[in-house]
Amino acid sequence: MFKKTKITEGCYTLCSDNTSIMFGCPSDIIKVFTSKHLDIPYNIVLPDIFFQNGINVAATEFPIAYFLYKPSDNIRDINIIGSRKTIKRQTIILGETFPSIKGVNIPDWITNKTTEKFVKYEEFFRSKKEIFADIYFKEIKNNGLKIGDITIKQLSPVLFLAEKDNQKEFIDISISNETKPFFSVPYVPSSTSIRDGITIIGSGNGFSQYEENTSSIVYSDYIPIFVDGSPWEENYLSTLGIDNSEYLIFVLTHNHDDHSSLLNLLLYNKKILLLTTSYIFDSFVKKTSAILDVSESKIKEEIEFVELIPNIPKRIYGINFIAHETVHSIPTIGIRIGKILISGDTAWGSTLDLMEEESFITKEEKEKINAIPFDEEAEYIFMDAGGNIVHPNINELCQIPEKNKIKLILNHINVNNIPQDSQFLLGLFGVSYICEKGYLPLNAHILSAFFNNKLISKIDKIWQKVILSRGHIKRFDSKQKSKTGKHSMFILSGIIKNSNERKFGTGDCLGLSKSENFEAISPTLILSIDRELIEECLKDQNLYDEFNKLEFIQNTFYSIPQLHRITNKQILDSYESFEIKKFKKGDTLKINNNNLFIFISGLCTDIVKNKIDKLQIIESKSKLLIFETDSEIIICNINKLKKYIPNIFIDKLLKGEII
């Protein structure tokens, strides 16, 4: 006789007198078994379809880690069971995590010289730790596979038949609806008020229901940056009040399942900006490709990858990132994001002394890792403290000075194992640690002019947030004088004029490239932003040339008295109709009545030898221009311009009445 038991959605056990089998292996399954005080079967049967409705039902990594490194009186081999295709995909997935397991696919990073230390560490770790089990991959063939006294047959990608004697049991490992987190997610107030800080979002894997804190959201100038991921990302985004339609920024420290589960976001058409090293990214793509059963090229299409090179600062969206390599069992980084330091999973303390003795790491590498909890620049340090050889020992961490201890937010640890009165902060789900409290100083109603600016609307949402969070609103009374200085200014309401008597109104930009003096003509509200940040944004978004073109056209039009009737707003609305064209000496140009030509620089003659030089409107009756020097001309299609400029003005312009 045997008994079938549903453990959770996507997971069943089948137990006879001497055989225990688990069908399906969703994330968090170790936590579920341990919370229910159940023994975890050594035999794991997997379907052909790993990822179902937001759940990976073939997440074998943590059960294997549990068996490999947890002492037991009853030692048995671990069997990963499935079709030939399933086994092949599992050897790829597990190869990125346990490259020393016999039969796995050897990862590319093992042959990379820059990751040699991880290979040595893997060997070192296993030499210092007695292995309590071996892994075997077993294929279910047409006539079935016998495990102990139970025979298993696969009837479909997700349906299995188990037989013993005359008893039969069908096991369907399919998930019809998206499963919610196995452990409840508490209500968390909206975190939009965090300017700089860190919010704990938990983990979708691990050994204990109390170990739910390996991932986080780091806020830098109000911008949320996910450090590592969880299978429950969609739930966490909703609970934390984050708009999940936004472009998402992720930092990936390494490819262990409790850190690298970003699959939901990949499948729900959320564009992801992923920051990590090249070898961690390649490993992530390979592993994700095997889980989803899609090509690696398809995975890469869903991600905009930004390479982090350890110890070299990277500035993205006006935020400073600097990664450092850590000492772990696979390639791993820690990272500083603004005022927050993420340690990354890493060995620390006495374990590093052993590694230095074995010449696996240098003294300099050891000192850099050991300096993490003593970092003076960070406001908070999200510190790995998971114990074992691959993580810091909590008792060793307790020995650091109190002034350093109060910065540490412990992660990757069963909170019940932390000594009392240790004064550590705990990385519990939904808890936020804020460097300085504040609220966005701007509101959408006041900023309608800013967002309605056609060029600003081309900037993605994250950059808009960066600009708004770094900006300051200043109020000016009528006739009050000031200057832009090192700032760019967006006029939210009111009118100003610069020293050249040029007027700017609601929606206009001032001081994009140089400092300007100005005077408010009416009560005016201005958004002031550091010019270097604006330039960084425009270059990042490939809009720098467009802003320069707009400013150039505005300045050119304003310099021609006859064109004062064209407002800045009209130029802004129509500037895409303008073309700045360069000509070389000897070139010729035929013109027609449908275009407006403004000569910017150089010298040319028309067919009757009239000379034309800079800042002149070329009469429409001139049919041919001959360039005497290298020259530039602004060309605009009159018909397009009519959408923004009164027809009466265009008619006078074409007739030459205001030339």
SEDRENVO-843613 format. One record per residue (C-alpha): residue number from 1; x, y, z. Coordinates in nm, 4 decimals. Example, Ala and Ser with C-alpha at 12.3 -4.5 7.8 and 13.67 -1.06 7.14 Angstrom:
SEDRENVO-843613
k/x/y/z
1/1.2300/-0.4500/0.7800
2/1.3670/-0.1060/0.7140
This chain:
SEDRENVO-843613
k/x/y/z
1/0.0000/0.0000/0.0000
2/0.1065/0.3596/-0.0499
3/-0.0413/0.6970/0.0394
4/-0.0684/1.0097/-0.1771
5/-0.0575/1.3457/0.0064
6/-0.0875/1.6974/-0.1317
7/0.1805/1.9130/0.0280
8/0.1003/2.2344/-0.1562
9/0.0000/2.3504/-0.5034
10/0.2278/2.1688/-0.7493
11/0.3684/1.9200/-0.4970
12/0.2574/1.5740/-0.3786
13/0.4245/1.2950/-0.1859
14/0.3724/0.9247/-0.2405
15/0.4867/0.7000/0.0433
16/0.4960/0.3229/0.0868
17/0.6512/0.1229/0.3693
18/1.0059/0.1714/0.2399
19/0.9842/0.4310/-0.0405
20/0.9063/0.8018/-0.0345
21/0.8723/1.0086/-0.3521
22/0.8054/1.3789/-0.4058
23/0.6246/1.4806/-0.7266
24/0.6923/1.8418/-0.8193
25/0.9352/2.0724/-0.6434
26/0.8085/2.4338/-0.6262
27/1.0035/2.7181/-0.4691
28/0.9770/2.7424/-0.0907
29/0.9130/2.3686/-0.0659
30/1.1820/2.3136/0.1991
31/1.0177/2.5829/0.4103
32/0.6803/2.4096/0.3700
33/0.8157/2.0689/0.4721
34/1.0077/2.2024/0.7722
35/0.7157/2.4164/0.8923
36/0.4930/2.1038/0.8842
37/0.7646/1.8886/1.0455
38/0.7625/1.6474/0.7522
39/1.0511/1.4410/0.6181
40/1.1620/1.5467/0.2712
41/1.1742/1.2583/0.0198
42/1.5079/1.1778/-0.1434
43/1.3331/1.0918/-0.4723
44/1.2109/1.3934/-0.6711
45/0.9965/1.3466/-0.9839
46/0.9718/1.6448/-1.2170
47/0.7293/1.7263/-1.5007
48/0.8402/1.8382/-1.8463
49/0.6866/2.1835/-1.7948
50/0.8872/2.3522/-1.5212
51/0.7326/2.6988/-1.5149
52/0.3551/2.7041/-1.4695
53/0.1405/3.0091/-1.3939
54/0.4180/3.1951/-1.2192
55/0.5636/2.8947/-1.0332
56/0.8773/2.6929/-1.1022
57/0.7757/2.3388/-1.0057
58/1.1262/2.2047/-1.0711
59/1.3212/2.4149/-0.8182
60/1.5421/2.1309/-0.6941
61/1.8356/2.3442/-0.5855
62/1.7438/2.3888/-0.2200
63/1.6277/2.0317/-0.1539
64/1.9628/1.9156/-0.2931
65/2.1530/2.1673/-0.0806
66/1.9500/2.0528/0.2190
67/2.0507/1.6890/0.1662
68/2.4123/1.7616/0.0773
69/2.4981/1.9718/0.3780
70/2.2564/1.8655/0.6505
71/2.3853/1.5816/0.8740
72/2.1555/1.2839/0.8918
73/2.1549/0.9408/1.0551
74/1.9774/0.7924/0.7540
75/2.1960/0.8596/0.4497
76/2.0479/0.7948/0.1064
77/2.1274/0.8954/-0.2468
78/1.9213/1.1740/-0.4065
79/1.7417/1.0844/-0.7292
80/1.6276/1.3517/-0.9757
81/1.3692/1.1755/-1.1937
82/1.1993/1.2701/-1.5200
83/1.1996/1.2417/-1.8966
84/1.5196/1.2696/-2.0990
85/1.4398/1.6336/-2.1756
86/1.3717/1.7096/-1.8098
87/1.6994/1.5512/-1.6993
88/1.8975/1.7433/-1.9610
89/1.7496/2.0760/-1.8465
90/1.8131/1.9899/-1.4815
91/2.1806/1.9135/-1.5481
92/2.2145/2.2624/-1.6994
93/2.0325/2.4341/-1.4113
94/2.2181/2.2498/-1.1365
95/2.5514/2.2862/-1.3138
96/2.5314/2.6627/-1.2578
97/2.4789/2.6021/-0.8858
98/2.6648/2.2783/-0.7996
99/2.9357/2.2383/-1.0646
100/3.1073/1.9632/-0.8615
101/2.8039/1.7291/-0.8741
102/2.8695/1.4305/-1.0944
103/2.6717/1.4369/-1.4197
104/2.5850/1.8089/-1.4308
105/2.6624/2.0394/-1.7214
106/2.9915/2.2170/-1.6465
107/2.9261/2.5939/-1.6527
108/3.1191/2.8266/-1.8800
109/3.2409/3.0401/-1.5909
110/3.4575/2.7570/-1.4591
111/3.6973/2.8043/-1.7519
112/3.7064/3.1829/-1.7086
113/4.0266/3.3043/-1.5436
114/3.8447/3.5892/-1.3699
115/3.6328/3.3364/-1.1795
116/3.9121/3.0974/-1.0873
117/3.8759/3.1835/-0.7209
118/3.5165/3.0518/-0.7225
119/3.6298/2.7183/-0.8599
120/3.8967/2.6934/-0.5919
121/3.6475/2.7931/-0.3273
122/3.4023/2.5273/-0.4435
123/3.6778/2.2696/-0.4036
124/3.7822/2.4158/-0.0693
125/3.4285/2.4137/0.0627
126/3.3726/2.0498/-0.0258
127/3.7081/1.9465/0.1186
128/3.6149/2.1016/0.4527
129/3.2605/1.9656/0.4581
130/3.1677/1.5989/0.4639
131/2.9243/1.5230/0.1806
132/2.6263/1.3274/0.3088
133/2.4671/1.2252/-0.0189
134/2.5277/1.1786/-0.3917
135/2.3028/1.2963/-0.6745
136/2.1784/1.0688/-0.9527
137/1.9740/1.1603/-1.2586
138/1.7263/0.8886/-1.3569
139/1.5253/0.8846/-1.6780
140/1.1673/0.7555/-1.7008
141/1.1522/0.5483/-2.0186
142/0.8510/0.4051/-2.2014
143/0.8167/0.1042/-1.9739
144/0.8475/0.3170/-1.6612
145/1.1038/0.3448/-1.3829
146/1.1055/0.1529/-1.0560
147/1.1973/0.3477/-0.7432
148/1.2090/0.1163/-0.4438
149/0.8831/-0.0779/-0.4564
150/0.6962/0.1832/-0.6673
151/0.6922/0.1952/-1.0486
152/0.6486/0.5352/-1.2119
153/0.5204/0.6004/-1.5634
154/0.4859/0.9363/-1.7339
155/0.1556/0.9735/-1.9218
156/0.1861/1.3396/-2.0274
157/0.4190/1.6350/-1.9617
158/0.2559/1.6862/-1.6196
159/0.0707/1.3587/-1.5480
160/0.2265/1.0489/-1.3851
161/0.1032/0.7032/-1.2882
162/0.2444/0.5298/-0.9804
163/0.1899/0.1548/-0.9305
164/0.2615/-0.0882/-0.6483
165/0.1176/-0.4355/-0.6529
166/-0.2436/-0.3805/-0.7647
167/-0.2692/-0.0238/-0.6427
168/-0.2563/0.2705/-0.8855
169/-0.2382/0.6417/-0.8234
170/-0.2442/0.9282/-1.0743
171/-0.0407/1.2393/-0.9893
172/-0.1041/1.5593/-1.1846
173/0.1720/1.8167/-1.1310
174/0.0012/2.1123/-1.2927
175/-0.0843/2.4517/-1.1494
176/-0.4007/2.5936/-1.2973
177/-0.3918/2.9286/-1.1179
178/-0.1063/3.1446/-1.0014
179/-0.0147/3.0466/-0.6479
180/0.0328/3.3086/-0.3794
181/0.3324/3.2983/-0.1457
182/0.3218/2.9945/0.0822
183/0.3903/3.2233/0.3775
184/0.1642/3.5231/0.4272
185/0.2833/3.8627/0.3112
186/0.1997/4.1320/0.5674
187/0.0433/4.4617/0.4699
188/0.3115/4.7190/0.4016
189/0.2359/5.0921/0.3690
190/0.3308/5.2598/0.0423
191/0.7045/5.3192/0.0401
192/0.7092/5.6140/-0.1989
193/0.8173/5.8392/0.0890
194/1.1573/5.6674/0.1116
195/1.4260/5.8822/-0.0433
196/1.7269/5.6722/0.0573
197/1.6890/5.3424/0.2379
198/1.6157/4.9723/0.2088
199/1.2985/4.7633/0.2280
200/1.3153/4.3873/0.2809
201/1.1110/4.1874/0.0292
202/1.1943/3.8344/0.1376
203/1.2998/3.5219/-0.0434
204/1.1233/3.2542/-0.2434
205/1.3559/2.9816/-0.1266
206/1.5593/2.8724/0.1713
207/1.5723/2.6222/0.4526
208/1.3388/2.7792/0.7082
209/1.0139/2.9753/0.7133
210/1.2036/3.2259/0.9293
211/1.4644/3.2778/0.6572
212/1.2709/3.5064/0.4274
213/1.5077/3.7940/0.3852
214/1.7677/3.7453/0.1156
215/1.6269/4.0051/-0.1260
216/1.5589/4.3755/-0.0911
217/1.4577/4.6995/-0.2553
218/1.7176/4.9719/-0.2250
219/1.5919/5.3276/-0.2665
220/1.8257/5.5922/-0.4000
221/1.6669/5.9348/-0.4482
222/1.3218/5.7709/-0.4416
223/1.4106/5.5253/-0.7200
224/1.3401/5.1593/-0.6257
225/1.6179/4.9180/-0.7227
226/1.5569/4.5468/-0.6684
227/1.8580/4.3600/-0.5378
228/1.7993/3.9939/-0.6223
229/1.4552/3.8536/-0.6855
230/1.1802/3.6285/-0.5627
231/0.9155/3.4093/-0.7304
232/0.6572/3.6307/-0.5615
233/0.7777/3.9582/-0.7123
234/0.4330/4.0490/-0.8494
235/0.2770/4.0119/-0.5040
236/0.5532/4.2098/-0.3389
237/0.5291/4.4932/-0.5910
238/0.1562/4.5239/-0.5256
239/0.1944/4.4999/-0.1485
240/0.4718/4.7581/-0.1420
241/0.2771/5.0035/-0.3554
242/0.5212/5.0053/-0.6473
243/0.3817/5.0694/-0.9942
244/0.4676/4.7443/-1.1716
245/0.4068/4.8971/-1.5119
246/0.7331/5.0800/-1.4695
247/1.0650/4.9871/-1.6165
248/1.2297/4.7819/-1.3406
249/1.5911/4.8030/-1.2243
250/1.7446/4.4823/-1.0891
251/2.0845/4.4052/-0.9450
252/2.1697/4.0344/-0.9455
253/2.4356/3.9291/-0.6946
254/2.4478/3.5604/-0.7944
255/2.2482/3.2705/-0.9349
256/2.1334/3.0800/-0.6287
257/1.7572/3.0263/-0.6331
258/1.6884/3.2445/-0.3303
259/1.8423/3.5417/-0.5144
260/1.7822/3.4986/-0.8863
261/1.4105/3.4219/-0.9297
262/1.3028/3.6946/-1.1707
263/1.1005/3.4676/-1.3964
264/0.7581/3.6171/-1.3275
265/0.8697/3.9574/-1.4448
266/1.0272/3.8133/-1.7572
267/0.6998/3.6483/-1.8569
268/0.4716/3.9359/-1.7674
269/0.6240/4.1711/-2.0232
270/0.7950/4.3977/-1.7768
271/1.1068/4.5465/-1.9264
272/1.3974/4.4695/-1.6944
273/1.7221/4.6598/-1.6652
274/1.9582/4.4014/-1.5154
275/2.2874/4.5037/-1.3573
276/2.5485/4.2388/-1.2827
277/2.8811/4.1078/-1.4086
278/2.9055/3.9459/-1.7504
279/2.9691/3.5938/-1.6190
280/2.6835/3.6123/-1.3670
281/2.4544/3.7392/-1.6444
282/2.5565/3.4609/-1.8844
283/2.4984/3.2037/-1.6090
284/2.1566/3.3557/-1.5318
285/2.0553/3.3424/-1.8987
286/2.1621/2.9789/-1.9320
287/1.9781/2.8750/-1.6162
288/1.6641/3.0741/-1.7005
289/1.6609/2.9366/-2.0545
290/1.6582/2.5815/-1.9161
291/1.3813/2.6590/-1.6648
292/1.1545/2.8271/-1.9193
293/1.2515/2.5944/-2.2054
294/1.3118/2.8848/-2.4421
295/1.6239/2.9944/-2.6268
296/1.8934/3.1990/-2.4589
297/1.8500/3.4657/-2.7276
298/1.4821/3.4997/-2.6324
299/1.5756/3.5569/-2.2666
300/1.8244/3.8257/-2.3685
301/1.5546/4.0039/-2.5697
302/1.3544/4.0580/-2.2507
303/1.6437/4.2141/-2.0613
304/1.8556/4.5229/-2.1045
305/2.1854/4.4091/-1.9559
306/2.4257/4.6602/-1.8006
307/2.7646/4.5140/-1.7179
308/2.9127/4.5857/-1.3770
309/3.2904/4.5539/-1.3559
310/3.4012/4.4971/-0.9950
311/3.5608/4.7987/-0.8266
312/3.4828/5.0324/-1.1184
313/3.2035/5.2850/-1.0417
314/2.9009/5.2819/-1.2705
315/2.6551/5.5709/-1.2860
316/2.3059/5.4813/-1.4055
317/1.9999/5.7081/-1.3844
318/2.2085/5.9527/-1.1841
319/2.2702/5.6828/-0.9210
320/2.6169/5.5560/-0.8293
321/2.6758/5.1782/-0.8293
322/3.0001/5.0053/-0.7406
323/3.0235/4.6265/-0.7243
324/3.2834/4.4102/-0.5517
325/3.3526/4.0372/-0.5801
326/3.2734/3.8257/-0.2780
327/3.3922/3.4815/-0.1742
328/3.1105/3.2347/-0.2288
329/3.0569/2.8914/-0.3845
330/2.9620/3.0400/-0.7246
331/3.0444/3.3785/-0.8854
332/2.8940/3.6456/-0.6605
333/2.9125/4.0214/-0.6095
334/2.8260/4.2644/-0.3354
335/2.7311/4.6192/-0.4297
336/2.7065/4.9731/-0.2974
337/2.4021/5.1664/-0.4220
338/2.4066/5.5259/-0.3060
339/2.3977/5.5139/0.0748
340/2.3269/5.1396/0.1034
341/2.5832/4.8591/0.0919
342/2.4732/4.5045/0.0047
343/2.7342/4.2550/0.1243
344/2.6373/3.9782/-0.1165
345/2.6530/3.6181/0.0017
346/3.0092/3.5762/0.1153
347/3.2397/3.3969/0.3533
348/3.3753/3.6243/0.6245
349/3.5988/3.6175/0.9277
350/3.7856/3.3014/1.0252
351/3.6810/3.1151/0.7095
352/3.8732/3.3682/0.5022
353/4.1796/3.3062/0.7178
354/4.1629/2.9399/0.6191
355/4.1292/3.0322/0.2547
356/4.4269/3.2666/0.2704
357/4.6326/2.9894/0.4285
358/4.5369/2.7626/0.1382
359/4.6343/3.0446/-0.1079
360/4.2832/3.0471/-0.2544
361/4.2495/3.4204/-0.1881
362/4.5015/3.6977/-0.1322
363/4.5464/3.8978/0.1842
364/4.4093/4.2034/0.0017
365/4.0936/4.0158/-0.1025
366/4.0454/3.8893/0.2524
367/4.0829/4.2361/0.4037
368/3.8375/4.3862/0.1568
369/3.5654/4.1319/0.2384
370/3.6291/4.1544/0.6136
371/3.5948/4.5351/0.5924
372/3.2286/4.5166/0.4813
373/3.0649/4.5609/0.8258
374/3.3068/4.8448/0.9064
375/3.2197/5.0542/0.6012
376/3.2039/5.4234/0.6963
377/3.0298/5.5577/0.3856
378/2.7196/5.3387/0.4076
379/2.4175/5.4422/0.6126
380/2.3005/5.0797/0.6241
381/2.4651/4.7488/0.5374
382/2.2470/4.4547/0.4331
383/2.4774/4.1886/0.5728
384/2.4723/3.8208/0.4874
385/2.4895/3.6235/0.8134
386/2.3777/3.2754/0.7164
387/2.6493/3.0772/0.8887
388/2.8091/2.7599/0.7540
389/3.1364/2.7925/0.5650
390/2.9774/2.9836/0.2768
391/2.8404/3.2647/0.4990
392/2.9579/3.4685/0.8007
393/2.9191/3.3161/1.1439
394/2.6725/3.5099/1.3600
395/2.8836/3.4603/1.6729
396/3.1836/3.6142/1.4984
397/2.9727/3.9078/1.3822
398/2.8661/3.9657/1.7416
399/3.2264/4.0558/1.8237
400/3.2400/4.3700/1.6086
401/3.2156/4.7122/1.7838
402/2.8717/4.8494/1.8712
403/2.9133/5.1581/1.6486
404/2.9474/4.9295/1.3451
405/2.6900/4.6774/1.4586
406/2.4047/4.9297/1.4556
407/2.4407/4.9743/1.0773
408/2.3993/4.6057/0.9988
409/2.0693/4.4622/0.8785
410/2.1136/4.0869/0.8997
411/1.9872/3.8776/0.6119
412/2.0026/3.5135/0.5074
413/1.9540/3.3896/0.8616
414/1.6960/3.2165/1.0777
415/1.5983/3.5008/1.3104
416/1.5496/3.2533/1.5959
417/1.9239/3.1838/1.5931
418/2.0323/3.5412/1.6627
419/2.1660/3.5883/2.0182
420/1.9504/3.8036/2.2438
421/2.0542/4.1671/2.2950
422/2.2895/4.1450/1.9976
423/2.1750/4.4935/1.8825
424/2.1561/4.3855/1.5213
425/1.8800/4.5071/1.2931
426/1.6814/4.2221/1.1396
427/1.5865/4.1903/0.7749
428/1.2206/4.0959/0.8213
429/0.9719/4.1121/0.5354
430/0.8223/4.4542/0.4796
431/1.0475/4.6310/0.7295
432/1.2058/4.9482/0.5895
433/1.5195/5.1196/0.7127
434/1.5214/5.4838/0.6050
435/1.8323/5.7014/0.5917
436/1.6294/6.0216/0.5994
437/1.2553/6.0592/0.5838
438/1.1001/6.2792/0.3207
439/0.8374/6.3051/0.0534
440/0.8562/6.3901/-0.3133
441/0.8646/6.7721/-0.3043
442/0.6619/6.7967/-0.6234
443/0.3080/6.7077/-0.7232
444/0.1681/6.5993/-1.0576
445/-0.0796/6.8880/-1.0814
446/0.1875/7.1555/-1.0543
447/0.4168/6.9632/-1.2863
448/0.1724/6.9222/-1.5745
449/0.3802/7.1662/-1.7801
450/0.6904/6.9591/-1.7138
451/0.5318/6.6316/-1.8248
452/0.3582/6.7889/-2.1232
453/0.6892/6.9052/-2.2622
454/0.7278/6.6945/-2.5767
455/1.0931/6.6196/-2.5159
456/1.0472/6.5401/-2.1466
457/0.7710/6.2945/-2.2376
458/1.0289/6.0967/-2.4370
459/1.2341/6.0342/-2.1234
460/1.1513/5.7062/-1.9525
461/0.9726/5.7024/-1.6181
462/1.2776/5.6272/-1.4079
463/1.4695/5.9252/-1.5428
464/1.1630/6.1447/-1.4907
465/1.1545/6.0317/-1.1285
466/1.5265/6.0992/-1.0907
467/1.4876/6.4514/-1.2293
468/1.1877/6.5251/-1.0091
469/1.3434/6.3787/-0.6945
470/1.6640/6.5802/-0.7407
471/1.4837/6.9001/-0.8416
472/1.3692/7.1908/-0.6272
473/1.0734/7.4189/-0.6898
474/1.1532/7.7882/-0.6559
475/0.9009/8.0715/-0.6529
476/0.9807/8.4116/-0.8019
477/0.7844/8.7323/-0.7592
478/0.7250/8.9723/-1.0468
479/1.0416/9.1706/-1.1344
480/1.2551/8.9436/-0.9135
481/1.5956/8.8821/-1.0732
482/1.8134/8.5724/-1.0498
483/2.0359/8.3434/-1.2587
484/2.0361/7.9748/-1.3447
485/2.3968/7.9227/-1.2380
486/2.4845/7.5524/-1.2627
487/2.1217/7.4533/-1.3004
488/1.8698/7.3946/-1.5754
489/1.5243/7.5336/-1.5191
490/1.1802/7.4171/-1.6295
491/0.9127/7.6857/-1.6055
492/0.6055/7.5305/-1.4450
493/0.3989/7.8497/-1.4558
494/0.4580/8.2171/-1.5260
495/0.6798/8.4195/-1.7621
496/1.0434/8.5253/-1.7387
497/1.2897/8.7020/-1.9696
498/1.6646/8.6655/-2.0006
499/1.9289/8.9373/-2.0395
500/1.8666/8.9411/-2.4172
501/1.4984/9.0205/-2.3561
502/1.3999/8.6743/-2.4764
503/1.0828/8.5574/-2.3027
504/1.0164/8.2106/-2.1649
505/0.6795/8.0775/-2.0493
506/0.5120/7.7686/-1.9069
507/0.6742/7.4514/-2.0380
508/0.9948/7.6209/-2.1553
509/1.3469/7.5202/-2.0555
510/1.6183/7.7654/-1.9545
511/1.9892/7.7218/-1.8894
512/2.0366/7.3818/-2.0504
513/2.3902/7.4552/-2.1650
514/2.5020/7.7805/-2.0028
515/2.4305/8.0065/-1.7082
516/2.1752/8.2786/-1.7777
517/2.0470/8.5859/-1.5939
518/1.6717/8.6314/-1.5931
519/1.3910/8.8393/-1.4504
520/1.0402/8.7215/-1.3654
521/0.7762/8.9199/-1.5556
522/0.4952/8.7639/-1.3506
523/0.4786/8.5430/-1.0401
524/0.6621/8.2328/-1.1598
525/0.7154/7.8752/-1.0437
526/1.0388/7.7103/-1.1629
527/1.1761/7.3568/-1.1270
528/1.5528/7.3865/-1.0797
529/1.7752/7.0842/-1.1527
530/2.1514/7.0353/-1.1561
531/2.2600/7.0803/-1.5195
532/2.5078/6.7907/-1.5100
533/2.2213/6.5577/-1.4152
534/2.0107/6.6866/-1.7070
535/2.2982/6.6368/-1.9490
536/2.3582/6.2857/-1.8124
537/1.9894/6.2044/-1.8594
538/1.9689/6.3438/-2.2113
539/2.2807/6.1601/-2.3234
540/2.1598/5.8356/-2.1646
541/1.8256/5.8683/-2.3425
542/1.9846/5.9764/-2.6738
543/1.8028/6.3101/-2.6541
544/2.1001/6.5398/-2.6029
545/2.1230/6.6356/-2.9705
546/1.7478/6.6985/-2.9839
547/1.7626/6.9395/-2.6895
548/2.0616/7.1164/-2.8421
549/1.8780/7.1374/-3.1742
550/1.5713/7.2838/-3.0062
551/1.7729/7.5404/-2.8143
552/1.9673/7.6304/-3.1280
553/1.6495/7.6820/-3.3314
554/1.4901/7.8879/-3.0554
555/1.7975/8.1101/-3.0283
556/1.8174/8.1473/-3.4067
557/1.4504/8.2377/-3.4445
558/1.4720/8.4847/-3.1592
559/1.7687/8.6576/-3.3234
560/1.5614/8.7402/-3.6359
561/1.3291/9.0353/-3.5621
562/1.0741/8.9260/-3.8233
563/1.0225/8.5935/-3.6423
564/0.9462/8.7292/-3.2964
565/0.5829/8.6307/-3.3572
566/0.6769/8.2633/-3.3321
567/0.6579/8.1711/-2.9647
568/0.8832/7.9290/-2.7831
569/0.5899/7.6968/-2.7386
570/0.5184/7.6955/-3.1125
571/0.8816/7.6150/-3.1854
572/0.8752/7.3366/-2.9274
573/0.5557/7.1917/-3.0763
574/0.6855/7.2059/-3.4321
575/1.0601/7.1645/-3.3997
576/1.0538/6.8069/-3.5341
577/0.9520/6.9659/-3.8653
578/1.2817/7.1567/-3.8684
579/1.6020/7.0269/-4.0221
580/1.9470/7.1793/-3.9747
581/2.1365/7.1073/-4.2922
582/2.5061/7.1635/-4.3679
583/2.6489/7.2445/-4.7118
584/3.0037/7.2557/-4.8448
585/3.1569/7.5242/-5.0640
586/3.0398/7.4724/-5.4241
587/2.7181/7.2892/-5.3299
588/2.3880/7.4052/-5.4789
589/2.0348/7.3909/-5.3377
590/1.7011/7.4181/-5.5143
591/1.4282/7.5658/-5.2951
592/1.0511/7.5734/-5.3347
593/0.7566/7.7636/-5.1985
594/0.6660/7.4921/-4.9447
595/0.9754/7.5444/-4.7310
596/1.0985/7.8174/-4.5021
597/1.4754/7.8710/-4.5266
598/1.6797/8.0530/-4.2603
599/2.0446/8.1056/-4.3414
600/2.2475/8.0434/-4.0228
601/2.6130/8.0692/-4.1199
602/2.8409/8.0993/-4.4215
603/2.7814/8.2760/-4.7506
604/2.5803/8.1950/-5.0640
605/2.4403/8.3670/-5.3728
606/2.1155/8.3228/-5.5583
607/2.0734/8.2961/-5.9370
608/2.0888/8.6743/-5.9801
609/2.4090/8.6984/-5.7747
610/2.2461/8.8449/-5.4637
611/2.4604/8.7631/-5.1577
612/2.2975/8.5990/-4.8592
613/2.4735/8.5665/-4.5229
614/2.3817/8.4595/-4.1700
615/2.0474/8.5099/-3.9995
616/1.8498/8.5879/-4.3116
617/1.5241/8.4364/-4.4297
618/1.5682/8.3337/-4.7908
619/1.2874/8.4604/-5.0097
620/1.0753/8.1872/-5.1607
621/1.1151/8.3337/-5.5109
622/1.4864/8.2419/-5.5047
623/1.4972/7.9082/-5.6835
624/1.8653/7.8171/-5.6639
625/2.1376/7.8833/-5.4093
626/2.5106/7.8500/-5.4765
627/2.7288/7.8171/-5.1641
628/3.0451/8.0264/-5.1639
629/3.1635/7.8848/-4.8252
630/3.0715/7.5971/-4.5953
631/2.7282/7.6928/-4.4663
632/2.4299/7.5895/-4.2491
633/2.0585/7.6426/-4.3121
634/1.7436/7.5714/-4.1083
635/1.4737/7.4248/-4.3330
636/1.1102/7.3845/-4.2287
637/0.8121/7.2603/-4.4238
638/0.5579/7.5416/-4.4273
639/0.2570/7.3101/-4.4381
640/0.3693/7.1397/-4.1152
641/0.4417/7.4736/-3.9575
642/0.0828/7.5873/-4.0259
643/-0.0361/7.3496/-3.7520
644/0.1300/7.5730/-3.4945
645/0.1652/7.9190/-3.6463
646/-0.1320/8.1354/-3.7637
647/-0.1932/8.1116/-4.1385
648/-0.1907/8.4888/-4.1757
649/0.1691/8.4973/-4.0568
650/0.2689/8.2130/-4.2889
651/0.1017/8.3866/-4.5840
652/0.2862/8.7116/-4.5179
653/0.6086/8.5167/-4.4816
654/0.5620/8.3427/-4.8161
655/0.4712/8.6675/-4.9918
656/0.7867/8.8281/-4.8609
657/0.5929/9.0990/-4.6786
658/0.7849/9.0537/-4.3523
659/1.1229/8.9523/-4.4879
